[in-house]
Amino acid sequence: MDRVTDLTALTRRTPCPACGQRRLEFLLRCDLDLGACLYTAHCRACDVSLEIVTAGAEPTRGELKAAVEPCPTCGGTDRTPALHCEISTHACVYTLACTACARA
């Protein structure tokens, strides 16, 4: 899977940090003058928009098994993508969480 597919699925399952409802939708804005696209999440219930922050070096779900280092807590190597949103920063952070101990 690619990052856009992962983010689309994660956004649907993530509760909105403002209203708590699972009504977030993934939006990809490529109409910016900077040339790079902006990943955003928008809540259809309360109209809050959040930036999705990703690190360019993070592997996509399809690359996870071959590209991750062992978890520093438990030594596990299987990771799943997660999305953590905060209303105070108006941002969601895309992370990779260890499936064995849930540490990001």
Jmol script that loads the backbone (N, CA, C; Angstrom):
load data "model"
ATOM      1  N   MET A   1       0.841  -1.192   0.000  1.00  0.00           N
ATOM      2  CA  MET A   1       0.000   0.000   0.000  1.00  0.00           C
ATOM      3  C   MET A   1       0.878   1.245   0.000  1.00  0.00           C
ATOM      4  N   ASP A   2       0.380   2.310  -0.579  1.00  0.00           N
ATOM      5  CA  ASP A   2       1.130   3.550  -0.557  1.00  0.00           C
ATOM      6  C   ASP A   2       0.642   4.438   0.589  1.00  0.00           C
ATOM      7  N   ARG A   3       1.343   5.519   0.815  1.00  0.00           N
ATOM      8  CA  ARG A   3       1.027   6.401   1.941  1.00  0.00           C
ATOM      9  C   ARG A   3      -0.371   7.001   1.836  1.00  0.00           C
ATOM     10  N   VAL A   4      -0.806   7.404   0.634  1.00  0.00           N
ATOM     11  CA  VAL A   4      -2.136   7.989   0.465  1.00  0.00           C
ATOM     12  C   VAL A   4      -3.217   6.974   0.836  1.00  0.00           C
ATOM     13  N   THR A   5      -3.050   5.726   0.425  1.00  0.00           N
ATOM     14  CA  THR A   5      -4.011   4.683   0.771  1.00  0.00           C
ATOM     15  C   THR A   5      -4.047   4.462   2.278  1.00  0.00           C
ATOM     16  N   ASP A   6      -2.868   4.396   2.913  1.00  0.00           N
ATOM     17  CA  ASP A   6      -2.796   4.260   4.375  1.00  0.00           C
ATOM     18  C   ASP A   6      -3.492   5.419   5.074  1.00  0.00           C
ATOM     19  N   LEU A   7      -3.194   6.648   4.642  1.00  0.00           N
ATOM     20  CA  LEU A   7      -3.778   7.825   5.291  1.00  0.00           C
ATOM     21  C   LEU A   7      -5.286   7.897   5.083  1.00  0.00           C
ATOM     22  N   THR A   8      -5.766   7.502   3.929  1.00  0.00           N
ATOM     23  CA  THR A   8      -7.204   7.488   3.683  1.00  0.00           C
ATOM     24  C   THR A   8      -7.907   6.549   4.657  1.00  0.00           C
ATOM     25  N   ALA A   9      -7.371   5.347   4.825  1.00  0.00           N
ATOM     26  CA  ALA A   9      -7.969   4.365   5.743  1.00  0.00           C
ATOM     27  C   ALA A   9      -7.840   4.806   7.193  1.00  0.00           C
ATOM     28  N   LEU A  10      -6.668   5.315   7.583  1.00  0.00           N
ATOM     29  CA  LEU A  10      -6.455   5.756   8.967  1.00  0.00           C
ATOM     30  C   LEU A  10      -7.345   6.933   9.331  1.00  0.00           C
ATOM     31  N   THR A  11      -7.518   7.857   8.407  1.00  0.00           N
ATOM     32  CA  THR A  11      -8.333   9.042   8.685  1.00  0.00           C
ATOM     33  C   THR A  11      -9.769   8.645   8.999  1.00  0.00           C
ATOM     34  N   ARG A  12     -10.302   7.677   8.271  1.00  0.00           N
ATOM     35  CA  ARG A  12     -11.686   7.227   8.516  1.00  0.00           C
ATOM     36  C   ARG A  12     -11.853   6.621   9.903  1.00  0.00           C
ATOM     37  N   ARG A  13     -10.804   5.976  10.435  1.00  0.00           N
ATOM     38  CA  ARG A  13     -10.885   5.305  11.737  1.00  0.00           C
ATOM     39  C   ARG A  13     -10.496   6.194  12.914  1.00  0.00           C
ATOM     40  N   THR A  14      -9.942   7.371  12.659  1.00  0.00           N
ATOM     41  CA  THR A  14      -9.445   8.252  13.713  1.00  0.00           C
ATOM     42  C   THR A  14     -10.535   9.215  14.167  1.00  0.00           C
ATOM     43  N   PRO A  15     -10.762   9.314  15.481  1.00  0.00           N
ATOM     44  CA  PRO A  15     -11.750  10.282  15.957  1.00  0.00           C
ATOM     45  C   PRO A  15     -11.243  11.718  15.825  1.00  0.00           C
ATOM     46  N   CYS A  16     -12.147  12.629  15.562  1.00  0.00           N
ATOM     47  CA  CYS A  16     -11.805  14.046  15.487  1.00  0.00           C
ATOM     48  C   CYS A  16     -11.395  14.523  16.882  1.00  0.00           C
ATOM     49  N   PRO A  17     -10.277  15.233  17.021  1.00  0.00           N
ATOM     50  CA  PRO A  17      -9.866  15.704  18.339  1.00  0.00           C
ATOM     51  C   PRO A  17     -10.759  16.818  18.882  1.00  0.00           C
ATOM     52  N   ALA A  18     -11.560  17.446  18.036  1.00  0.00           N
ATOM     53  CA  ALA A  18     -12.442  18.528  18.485  1.00  0.00           C
ATOM     54  C   ALA A  18     -13.788  18.018  18.975  1.00  0.00           C
ATOM     55  N   CYS A  19     -14.416  17.113  18.212  1.00  0.00           N
ATOM     56  CA  CYS A  19     -15.766  16.670  18.570  1.00  0.00           C
ATOM     57  C   CYS A  19     -15.847  15.193  18.951  1.00  0.00           C
ATOM     58  N   GLY A  20     -14.794  14.420  18.678  1.00  0.00           N
ATOM     59  CA  GLY A  20     -14.771  13.011  19.052  1.00  0.00           C
ATOM     60  C   GLY A  20     -15.443  12.064  18.071  1.00  0.00           C
ATOM     61  N   GLN A  21     -16.069  12.590  17.051  1.00  0.00           N
ATOM     62  CA  GLN A  21     -16.749  11.724  16.086  1.00  0.00           C
ATOM     63  C   GLN A  21     -15.762  11.185  15.049  1.00  0.00           C
ATOM     64  N   ARG A  22     -16.050  10.035  14.509  1.00  0.00           N
ATOM     65  CA  ARG A  22     -15.214   9.435  13.467  1.00  0.00           C
ATOM     66  C   ARG A  22     -15.742   9.858  12.100  1.00  0.00           C
ATOM     67  N   ARG A  23     -15.644  11.153  11.836  1.00  0.00           N
ATOM     68  CA  ARG A  23     -16.136  11.716  10.581  1.00  0.00           C
ATOM     69  C   ARG A  23     -15.031  12.453   9.826  1.00  0.00           C
ATOM     70  N   LEU A  24     -13.751  12.097  10.108  1.00  0.00           N
ATOM     71  CA  LEU A  24     -12.647  12.718   9.401  1.00  0.00           C
ATOM     72  C   LEU A  24     -12.552  12.153   7.987  1.00  0.00           C
ATOM     73  N   GLU A  25     -12.194  13.010   7.049  1.00  0.00           N
ATOM     74  CA  GLU A  25     -11.941  12.571   5.691  1.00  0.00           C
ATOM     75  C   GLU A  25     -10.567  13.075   5.275  1.00  0.00           C
ATOM     76  N   PHE A  26      -9.877  12.282   4.478  1.00  0.00           N
ATOM     77  CA  PHE A  26      -8.547  12.622   4.000  1.00  0.00           C
ATOM     78  C   PHE A  26      -8.654  13.500   2.776  1.00  0.00           C
ATOM     79  N   LEU A  27      -7.905  14.601   2.769  1.00  0.00           N
ATOM     80  CA  LEU A  27      -7.879  15.498   1.617  1.00  0.00           C
ATOM     81  C   LEU A  27      -6.428  15.743   1.223  1.00  0.00           C
ATOM     82  N   LEU A  28      -6.153  15.717  -0.038  1.00  0.00           N
ATOM     83  CA  LEU A  28      -4.827  15.977  -0.561  1.00  0.00           C
ATOM     84  C   LEU A  28      -4.890  17.277  -1.349  1.00  0.00           C
ATOM     85  N   ARG A  29      -4.234  18.322  -0.827  1.00  0.00           N
ATOM     86  CA  ARG A  29      -4.252  19.631  -1.484  1.00  0.00           C
ATOM     87  C   ARG A  29      -2.968  19.809  -2.268  1.00  0.00           C
ATOM     88  N   CYS A  30      -3.092  19.873  -3.567  1.00  0.00           N
ATOM     89  CA  CYS A  30      -1.927  20.045  -4.433  1.00  0.00           C
ATOM     90  C   CYS A  30      -1.997  21.357  -5.201  1.00  0.00           C
ATOM     91  N   ASP A  31      -2.843  22.262  -4.768  1.00  0.00           N
ATOM     92  CA  ASP A  31      -3.013  23.539  -5.451  1.00  0.00           C
ATOM     93  C   ASP A  31      -2.160  24.637  -4.820  1.00  0.00           C
ATOM     94  N   LEU A  32      -1.135  24.256  -4.113  1.00  0.00           N
ATOM     95  CA  LEU A  32      -0.291  25.211  -3.408  1.00  0.00           C
ATOM     96  C   LEU A  32       0.833  25.711  -4.315  1.00  0.00           C
ATOM     97  N   ASP A  33       1.267  26.933  -4.090  1.00  0.00           N
ATOM     98  CA  ASP A  33       2.344  27.511  -4.890  1.00  0.00           C
ATOM     99  C   ASP A  33       3.700  26.878  -4.585  1.00  0.00           C
ATOM    100  N   LEU A  34       3.800  26.194  -3.473  1.00  0.00           N
ATOM    101  CA  LEU A  34       5.080  25.614  -3.061  1.00  0.00           C
ATOM    102  C   LEU A  34       5.471  24.390  -3.877  1.00  0.00           C
ATOM    103  N   GLY A  35       4.547  23.828  -4.612  1.00  0.00           N
ATOM    104  CA  GLY A  35       4.842  22.680  -5.442  1.00  0.00           C
ATOM    105  C   GLY A  35       4.570  21.347  -4.765  1.00  0.00           C
ATOM    106  N   ALA A  36       4.694  21.273  -3.449  1.00  0.00           N
ATOM    107  CA  ALA A  36       4.443  20.030  -2.722  1.00  0.00           C
ATOM    108  C   ALA A  36       2.973  19.968  -2.317  1.00  0.00           C
ATOM    109  N   CYS A  37       2.458  18.768  -2.243  1.00  0.00           N
ATOM    110  CA  CYS A  37       1.077  18.578  -1.808  1.00  0.00           C
ATOM    111  C   CYS A  37       1.009  18.589  -0.282  1.00  0.00           C
ATOM    112  N   LEU A  38      -0.127  18.994   0.243  1.00  0.00           N
ATOM    113  CA  LEU A  38      -0.353  19.053   1.678  1.00  0.00           C
ATOM    114  C   LEU A  38      -1.391  18.004   2.043  1.00  0.00           C
ATOM    115  N   TYR A  39      -1.053  17.117   2.979  1.00  0.00           N
ATOM    116  CA  TYR A  39      -1.992  16.130   3.490  1.00  0.00           C
ATOM    117  C   TYR A  39      -2.822  16.791   4.574  1.00  0.00           C
ATOM    118  N   THR A  40      -4.150  16.699   4.474  1.00  0.00           N
ATOM    119  CA  THR A  40      -5.018  17.277   5.495  1.00  0.00           C
ATOM    120  C   THR A  40      -6.144  16.305   5.850  1.00  0.00           C
ATOM    121  N   ALA A  41      -6.694  16.520   7.036  1.00  0.00           N
ATOM    122  CA  ALA A  41      -7.882  15.791   7.482  1.00  0.00           C
ATOM    123  C   ALA A  41      -8.942  16.843   7.781  1.00  0.00           C
ATOM    124  N   HIS A  42     -10.159  16.572   7.368  1.00  0.00           N
ATOM    125  CA  HIS A  42     -11.257  17.513   7.587  1.00  0.00           C
ATOM    126  C   HIS A  42     -12.412  16.764   8.234  1.00  0.00           C
ATOM    127  N   CYS A  43     -12.948  17.327   9.326  1.00  0.00           N
ATOM    128  CA  CYS A  43     -14.075  16.697  10.006  1.00  0.00           C
ATOM    129  C   CYS A  43     -15.379  17.170   9.375  1.00  0.00           C
ATOM    130  N   ARG A  44     -16.160  16.218   8.899  1.00  0.00           N
ATOM    131  CA  ARG A  44     -17.454  16.554   8.295  1.00  0.00           C
ATOM    132  C   ARG A  44     -18.489  16.913   9.344  1.00  0.00           C
ATOM    133  N   ALA A  45     -18.247  16.563  10.617  1.00  0.00           N
ATOM    134  CA  ALA A  45     -19.208  16.859  11.675  1.00  0.00           C
ATOM    135  C   ALA A  45     -19.058  18.278  12.212  1.00  0.00           C
ATOM    136  N   CYS A  46     -17.815  18.707  12.488  1.00  0.00           N
ATOM    137  CA  CYS A  46     -17.620  20.018  13.122  1.00  0.00           C
ATOM    138  C   CYS A  46     -16.811  20.992  12.281  1.00  0.00           C
ATOM    139  N   ASP A  47     -16.436  20.613  11.069  1.00  0.00           N
ATOM    140  CA  ASP A  47     -15.761  21.478  10.100  1.00  0.00           C
ATOM    141  C   ASP A  47     -14.345  21.890  10.504  1.00  0.00           C
ATOM    142  N   VAL A  48     -13.673  21.114  11.344  1.00  0.00           N
ATOM    143  CA  VAL A  48     -12.284  21.386  11.718  1.00  0.00           C
ATOM    144  C   VAL A  48     -11.365  20.803  10.658  1.00  0.00           C
ATOM    145  N   SER A  49     -10.317  21.537  10.313  1.00  0.00           N
ATOM    146  CA  SER A  49      -9.307  21.034   9.384  1.00  0.00           C
ATOM    147  C   SER A  49      -7.985  20.891  10.125  1.00  0.00           C
ATOM    148  N   LEU A  50      -7.262  19.810   9.822  1.00  0.00           N
ATOM    149  CA  LEU A  50      -6.008  19.500  10.484  1.00  0.00           C
ATOM    150  C   LEU A  50      -4.968  19.140   9.437  1.00  0.00           C
ATOM    151  N   GLU A  51      -3.730  19.550   9.659  1.00  0.00           N
ATOM    152  CA  GLU A  51      -2.639  19.144   8.778  1.00  0.00           C
ATOM    153  C   GLU A  51      -2.159  17.763   9.214  1.00  0.00           C
ATOM    154  N   ILE A  52      -1.867  16.895   8.264  1.00  0.00           N
ATOM    155  CA  ILE A  52      -1.301  15.585   8.580  1.00  0.00           C
ATOM    156  C   ILE A  52       0.194  15.661   8.342  1.00  0.00           C
ATOM    157  N   VAL A  53       0.957  15.461   9.410  1.00  0.00           N
ATOM    158  CA  VAL A  53       2.409  15.559   9.350  1.00  0.00           C
ATOM    159  C   VAL A  53       2.991  14.169   9.146  1.00  0.00           C
ATOM    160  N   THR A  54       3.780  14.015   8.096  1.00  0.00           N
ATOM    161  CA  THR A  54       4.451  12.742   7.829  1.00  0.00           C
ATOM    162  C   THR A  54       5.930  13.010   7.663  1.00  0.00           C
ATOM    163  N   ALA A  55       6.735  12.046   7.992  1.00  0.00           N
ATOM    164  CA  ALA A  55       8.172  12.145   7.759  1.00  0.00           C
ATOM    165  C   ALA A  55       8.468  11.443   6.443  1.00  0.00           C
ATOM    166  N   GLY A  56       9.205  12.074   5.568  1.00  0.00           N
ATOM    167  CA  GLY A  56       9.468  11.527   4.249  1.00  0.00           C
ATOM    168  C   GLY A  56      10.184  10.185   4.263  1.00  0.00           C
ATOM    169  N   ALA A  57      10.911   9.886   5.314  1.00  0.00           N
ATOM    170  CA  ALA A  57      11.679   8.645   5.347  1.00  0.00           C
ATOM    171  C   ALA A  57      10.882   7.459   5.877  1.00  0.00           C
ATOM    172  N   GLU A  58       9.696   7.687   6.408  1.00  0.00           N
ATOM    173  CA  GLU A  58       8.927   6.578   6.953  1.00  0.00           C
ATOM    174  C   GLU A  58       8.498   5.629   5.847  1.00  0.00           C
ATOM    175  N   PRO A  59       8.620   4.336   6.062  1.00  0.00           N
ATOM    176  CA  PRO A  59       8.189   3.376   5.048  1.00  0.00           C
ATOM    177  C   PRO A  59       6.669   3.289   4.974  1.00  0.00           C
ATOM    178  N   THR A  60       6.168   2.904   3.822  1.00  0.00           N
ATOM    179  CA  THR A  60       4.739   2.656   3.695  1.00  0.00           C
ATOM    180  C   THR A  60       4.431   1.279   4.260  1.00  0.00           C
ATOM    181  N   ARG A  61       3.167   0.965   4.403  1.00  0.00           N
ATOM    182  CA  ARG A  61       2.766  -0.323   4.980  1.00  0.00           C
ATOM    183  C   ARG A  61       3.405  -1.492   4.228  1.00  0.00           C
ATOM    184  N   GLY A  62       3.466  -1.428   2.916  1.00  0.00           N
ATOM    185  CA  GLY A  62       4.040  -2.509   2.137  1.00  0.00           C
ATOM    186  C   GLY A  62       5.530  -2.698   2.350  1.00  0.00           C
ATOM    187  N   GLU A  63       6.217  -1.643   2.821  1.00  0.00           N
ATOM    188  CA  GLU A  63       7.654  -1.715   3.051  1.00  0.00           C
ATOM    189  C   GLU A  63       8.003  -2.005   4.508  1.00  0.00           C
ATOM    190  N   LEU A  64       7.026  -2.062   5.384  1.00  0.00           N
ATOM    191  CA  LEU A  64       7.294  -2.130   6.816  1.00  0.00           C
ATOM    192  C   LEU A  64       8.109  -3.340   7.251  1.00  0.00           C
ATOM    193  N   LYS A  65       7.765  -4.526   6.800  1.00  0.00           N
ATOM    194  CA  LYS A  65       8.439  -5.726   7.291  1.00  0.00           C
ATOM    195  C   LYS A  65       9.925  -5.718   6.989  1.00  0.00           C
ATOM    196  N   ALA A  66      10.325  -5.161   5.873  1.00  0.00           N
ATOM    197  CA  ALA A  66      11.731  -5.186   5.492  1.00  0.00           C
ATOM    198  C   ALA A  66      12.510  -3.969   5.983  1.00  0.00           C
ATOM    199  N   ALA A  67      11.832  -2.890   6.351  1.00  0.00           N
ATOM    200  CA  ALA A  67      12.538  -1.636   6.564  1.00  0.00           C
ATOM    201  C   ALA A  67      12.573  -1.130   8.002  1.00  0.00           C
ATOM    202  N   VAL A  68      11.999  -1.807   8.968  1.00  0.00           N
ATOM    203  CA  VAL A  68      11.967  -1.261  10.321  1.00  0.00           C
ATOM    204  C   VAL A  68      13.047  -1.860  11.208  1.00  0.00           C
ATOM    205  N   GLU A  69      13.465  -1.059  12.156  1.00  0.00           N
ATOM    206  CA  GLU A  69      14.401  -1.542  13.161  1.00  0.00           C
ATOM    207  C   GLU A  69      13.589  -2.133  14.298  1.00  0.00           C
ATOM    208  N   PRO A  70      14.186  -3.014  15.105  1.00  0.00           N
ATOM    209  CA  PRO A  70      13.447  -3.591  16.225  1.00  0.00           C
ATOM    210  C   PRO A  70      12.961  -2.515  17.199  1.00  0.00           C
ATOM    211  N   CYS A  71      11.801  -2.752  17.789  1.00  0.00           N
ATOM    212  CA  CYS A  71      11.232  -1.841  18.782  1.00  0.00           C
ATOM    213  C   CYS A  71      12.177  -1.773  19.972  1.00  0.00           C
ATOM    214  N   PRO A  72      12.498  -0.574  20.466  1.00  0.00           N
ATOM    215  CA  PRO A  72      13.411  -0.463  21.603  1.00  0.00           C
ATOM    216  C   PRO A  72      12.827  -1.003  22.909  1.00  0.00           C
ATOM    217  N   THR A  73      11.500  -1.138  22.989  1.00  0.00           N
ATOM    218  CA  THR A  73      10.870  -1.633  24.207  1.00  0.00           C
ATOM    219  C   THR A  73      10.803  -3.153  24.246  1.00  0.00           C
ATOM    220  N   CYS A  74      10.318  -3.769  23.148  1.00  0.00           N
ATOM    221  CA  CYS A  74      10.086  -5.214  23.180  1.00  0.00           C
ATOM    222  C   CYS A  74      10.884  -6.004  22.153  1.00  0.00           C
ATOM    223  N   GLY A  75      11.536  -5.333  21.205  1.00  0.00           N
ATOM    224  CA  GLY A  75      12.306  -6.021  20.182  1.00  0.00           C
ATOM    225  C   GLY A  75      11.495  -6.468  18.980  1.00  0.00           C
ATOM    226  N   GLY A  76      10.185  -6.206  18.979  1.00  0.00           N
ATOM    227  CA  GLY A  76       9.330  -6.583  17.855  1.00  0.00           C
ATOM    228  C   GLY A  76       9.695  -5.812  16.599  1.00  0.00           C
ATOM    229  N   THR A  77       9.441  -6.409  15.439  1.00  0.00           N
ATOM    230  CA  THR A  77       9.778  -5.748  14.178  1.00  0.00           C
ATOM    231  C   THR A  77       8.567  -5.444  13.307  1.00  0.00           C
ATOM    232  N   ASP A  78       7.383  -5.852  13.697  1.00  0.00           N
ATOM    233  CA  ASP A  78       6.186  -5.586  12.897  1.00  0.00           C
ATOM    234  C   ASP A  78       5.559  -4.276  13.364  1.00  0.00           C
ATOM    235  N   ARG A  79       5.345  -3.357  12.450  1.00  0.00           N
ATOM    236  CA  ARG A  79       4.778  -2.046  12.773  1.00  0.00           C
ATOM    237  C   ARG A  79       3.529  -1.802  11.951  1.00  0.00           C
ATOM    238  N   THR A  80       2.605  -1.054  12.531  1.00  0.00           N
ATOM    239  CA  THR A  80       1.406  -0.651  11.803  1.00  0.00           C
ATOM    240  C   THR A  80       1.296   0.869  11.846  1.00  0.00           C
ATOM    241  N   PRO A  81       0.783   1.479  10.788  1.00  0.00           N
ATOM    242  CA  PRO A  81       0.626   2.927  10.775  1.00  0.00           C
ATOM    243  C   PRO A  81      -0.468   3.364  11.741  1.00  0.00           C
ATOM    244  N   ALA A  82      -0.277   4.529  12.333  1.00  0.00           N
ATOM    245  CA  ALA A  82      -1.269   5.110  13.240  1.00  0.00           C
ATOM    246  C   ALA A  82      -1.328   6.611  12.988  1.00  0.00           C
ATOM    247  N   LEU A  83      -2.458   7.211  13.339  1.00  0.00           N
ATOM    248  CA  LEU A  83      -2.652   8.642  13.168  1.00  0.00           C
ATOM    249  C   LEU A  83      -3.081   9.228  14.506  1.00  0.00           C
ATOM    250  N   HIS A  84      -2.321  10.180  15.033  1.00  0.00           N
ATOM    251  CA  HIS A  84      -2.604  10.801  16.326  1.00  0.00           C
ATOM    252  C   HIS A  84      -2.875  12.285  16.096  1.00  0.00           C
ATOM    253  N   CYS A  85      -4.086  12.736  16.449  1.00  0.00           N
ATOM    254  CA  CYS A  85      -4.498  14.112  16.183  1.00  0.00           C
ATOM    255  C   CYS A  85      -4.631  14.921  17.477  1.00  0.00           C
ATOM    256  N   GLU A  86      -4.225  16.175  17.408  1.00  0.00           N
ATOM    257  CA  GLU A  86      -4.324  17.097  18.537  1.00  0.00           C
ATOM    258  C   GLU A  86      -5.006  18.382  18.076  1.00  0.00           C
ATOM    259  N   ILE A  87      -6.019  18.804  18.797  1.00  0.00           N
ATOM    260  CA  ILE A  87      -6.713  20.041  18.431  1.00  0.00           C
ATOM    261  C   ILE A  87      -5.855  21.261  18.757  1.00  0.00           C
ATOM    262  N   SER A  88      -5.005  21.178  19.788  1.00  0.00           N
ATOM    263  CA  SER A  88      -4.184  22.329  20.181  1.00  0.00           C
ATOM    264  C   SER A  88      -3.207  22.737  19.079  1.00  0.00           C
ATOM    265  N   THR A  89      -2.732  21.791  18.287  1.00  0.00           N
ATOM    266  CA  THR A  89      -1.794  22.095  17.211  1.00  0.00           C
ATOM    267  C   THR A  89      -2.449  22.074  15.835  1.00  0.00           C
ATOM    268  N   HIS A  90      -3.692  21.642  15.786  1.00  0.00           N
ATOM    269  CA  HIS A  90      -4.410  21.463  14.518  1.00  0.00           C
ATOM    270  C   HIS A  90      -3.607  20.578  13.573  1.00  0.00           C
ATOM    271  N   ALA A  91      -3.048  19.512  14.146  1.00  0.00           N
ATOM    272  CA  ALA A  91      -2.241  18.598  13.346  1.00  0.00           C
ATOM    273  C   ALA A  91      -2.490  17.154  13.753  1.00  0.00           C
ATOM    274  N   CYS A  92      -2.303  16.268  12.789  1.00  0.00           N
ATOM    275  CA  CYS A  92      -2.313  14.831  13.015  1.00  0.00           C
ATOM    276  C   CYS A  92      -0.928  14.328  12.643  1.00  0.00           C
ATOM    277  N   VAL A  93      -0.365  13.483  13.467  1.00  0.00           N
ATOM    278  CA  VAL A  93       0.967  12.945  13.203  1.00  0.00           C
ATOM    279  C   VAL A  93       0.837  11.487  12.798  1.00  0.00           C
ATOM    280  N   TYR A  94       1.417  11.163  11.662  1.00  0.00           N
ATOM    281  CA  TYR A  94       1.428   9.811  11.124  1.00  0.00           C
ATOM    282  C   TYR A  94       2.647   9.106  11.712  1.00  0.00           C
ATOM    283  N   THR A  95       2.414   8.018  12.446  1.00  0.00           N
ATOM    284  CA  THR A  95       3.503   7.280  13.074  1.00  0.00           C
ATOM    285  C   THR A  95       3.390   5.798  12.748  1.00  0.00           C
ATOM    286  N   LEU A  96       4.424   5.075  13.102  1.00  0.00           N
ATOM    287  CA  LEU A  96       4.426   3.628  12.975  1.00  0.00           C
ATOM    288  C   LEU A  96       4.490   3.053  14.381  1.00  0.00           C
ATOM    289  N   ALA A  97       3.473   2.288  14.777  1.00  0.00           N
ATOM    290  CA  ALA A  97       3.395   1.729  16.116  1.00  0.00           C
ATOM    291  C   ALA A  97       3.752   0.243  16.092  1.00  0.00           C
ATOM    292  N   CYS A  98       4.468  -0.197  17.129  1.00  0.00           N
ATOM    293  CA  CYS A  98       4.821  -1.607  17.266  1.00  0.00           C
ATOM    294  C   CYS A  98       3.542  -2.395  17.537  1.00  0.00           C
ATOM    295  N   THR A  99       3.323  -3.461  16.785  1.00  0.00           N
ATOM    296  CA  THR A  99       2.100  -4.249  16.990  1.00  0.00           C
ATOM    297  C   THR A  99       2.153  -5.080  18.263  1.00  0.00           C
ATOM    298  N   ALA A 100       3.340  -5.363  18.767  1.00  0.00           N
ATOM    299  CA  ALA A 100       3.480  -6.170  19.983  1.00  0.00           C
ATOM    300  C   ALA A 100       3.201  -5.371  21.252  1.00  0.00           C
ATOM    301  N   CYS A 101       3.716  -4.141  21.336  1.00  0.00           N
ATOM    302  CA  CYS A 101       3.562  -3.371  22.571  1.00  0.00           C
ATOM    303  C   CYS A 101       2.903  -2.008  22.364  1.00  0.00           C
ATOM    304  N   ALA A 102       2.546  -1.662  21.138  1.00  0.00           N
ATOM    305  CA  ALA A 102       1.846  -0.420  20.773  1.00  0.00           C
ATOM    306  C   ALA A 102       2.680   0.838  20.952  1.00  0.00           C
ATOM    307  N   ARG A 103       3.982   0.723  21.110  1.00  0.00           N
ATOM    308  CA  ARG A 103       4.832   1.905  21.234  1.00  0.00           C
ATOM    309  C   ARG A 103       5.087   2.492  19.852  1.00  0.00           C
ATOM    310  N   ALA A 104       4.949   3.803  19.741  1.00  0.00           N
ATOM    311  CA  ALA A 104       5.178   4.487  18.453  1.00  0.00           C
ATOM    312  C   ALA A 104       6.645   4.865  18.312  1.00  0.00           C
TER     313      ALA A 104
END
end "model"
wireframe off; spacefill off
backbone 0.3
color backbone group
